[in-house]
Amino acid sequence: MKMTMHIDEEVLDRVMRITGAKTKTAAVEIALTEMARRHRMKELFSAGLGLAPEELKAAFDPAAWPDESSPVPHAAEAPAPYGKPDPAGQ
């Protein structure tokens, strides 16, 4: 489908670099697909696989859980407001 959109060029350039997309169309398609995938995963995680919280925790290997006494590193960064430069300067 062909449409006209106003997209922040810096954000689009960053998505193209991150994903390796060769075209702007491919970059937008990748970004939209990823957002839909993340939303679906969030829905699945919220459903909890039909298990109570304790059952869900017991269903996973305890060795996989982080040590609660040590801080857990966070790899994700907060999204930049639309139309504003990325605060990390990337």
Secondary structure, 3 states (H helix, E strand, C coil): CCCCCCCCHHHHHHHHHHHCCCCHHHHHHHHHHHHHHHHHHHHHHHHHHHCCHHHHHHCCCHHHCCCCCCCCCCCCCCCCCCCCCCCCCC
